[in-house]
Amino acid sequence: MNFTWYVASRYFRGNNRESRFLSFIKIMSIAGVAVGAAGLLIALSIVHGFKSTINEKILGFAPHVTVNMYMGQNIQRADTLQTWVEDVPGVGRAHPAITGEVMIQSVNDISGTIIKGVYPNGDVTQLKDYITEGEYNIEMNEDHLHGIILGSALARSIGAEIGSKVTVFALEGLPSPFNTPEIQQYYLSGIYQTGIDRFDDNFALTNITSTRRLFDLGERQASVLEVNSQDLSEIPAVYSKIRDGTSFPYVTENIYQRYRNIFAWIDLQEQTIPFVISVMIIVAAFNLIGTILMMVLERVRDIGVLKTIGAKSKAIHRIFLLEGLFVAVTGLIIGIGISLLFYWVQVQYEIIPLAEENYYMSTVPVEPHLFDFVIVTAVTIFLCTLASWLPARIAAKTDPVKVLTFGR
């Protein structure tokens, strides 16, 4: 074994003669590095978990790209537009939909909402995955009523239950004897819950046939063409191709533009939280300066003996540099172990709950990334080595003659 590695490892392990105070500050230094590394890794995994969970909910609930008409007018030949969009490279599915503002009433209460009509197999979203009660069914039942699917908050606000009848009123302009609302009845077939208020509070999905009657539209008309990309990473490219291929009065919008405030909130967390938490590692690393200096002071006689028997200054420098590195690596291993343990416990037992109305999810999500472990390991070792350099240099410059006569 290399001489410097052997001496550094013996110093790090300690012996019976070693000062208890020195052992204590060494343990505290290891604990500081461990807590700093674990805190940063846990924070990063939570931020990644938040981002993935919210992205998954938004990208699953809403279409990736929408094509509307300027000033909210209806698309007159939605079938022709659909045929063209489906031929755009990267497009997965494209279907027309009819949307509009309505009043929805149950036997208990009434509320305003946005209704969307789609073909039974023409919903480009993953709303089926969020059904919590009933089933995804917008077909007509034996009572000749189409099924309607409501958000959990909306269903709760009007007191509607699975199977109950709801009435929808659509009205353009001010009501009068000459402007009466169009009325349709539905049965509540399903209730969904995403955890995002703006989705669960004011949205209803039903069959496009009934919404055409509600808003008095023809077979080829639609409010919007909804498009899904084959690959989530290709959404901006698909959006650009559709936007460049259509002209006024068509207006194209992608999901990142439509929900920019939510995505901006996620990006803000991802950028700031790791920076704040990383201060813990910096503080823990520079605490090593005091620790290694204490080790040098406790071992001045050892340094003198080593130099007397021929150890060079470079070897002394390397010994204390390695001892600081051992502290860093030990703390780092413990910190990684703590972060992995937290990940397993949170996934298995969900020990940290969240208020869903504020955070869009009921429990803290965790998603560790291998790249984070690599970066945190590299930064921690670099900082701890840098912090150990100064006291190691002081040890290397110690005069053996003064050391051996010290205290006489």
Buried (B, 14 or more C-beta within 10 A) or exposed (E): EEEBEEBBBEBBEEEEEBBEEBEEBBBBBBBBBBBBBBBBBBBBBBBBBBBEBBBBBBBBBBBBBBBBBEEEEBBEEBEEBBEBBEEBEBBBBBBBBBBBEBBBBBEEEEBEBBBBBBEBEBBBBBBEEBBEBBEBBBEBEEEEBBBBBBBBBBBBBBEBBEEBBBBBBBBEEEEEEEEEEBBBBBBBBBBBBBBBBBBBBBBBBBBBBBBBEBBEBEEBBBBBBBBBBEEEEBBEBBBBBBBEEBEEEBBBBBBBEBBEEBBEEBEEBBEEBBEEBBEBBBBBBBBBBBBBBBBBEBBBEBBBBBBEEEBEBEBBBBBBBBBBBBBBBBBBBBBBEBBBEBBEEBEEEEEEEBEBEEBBBBBBBBBBEEEBBEBBBEBBBEBBBBBBBBBBBBBBEBEBEEBBEEEE
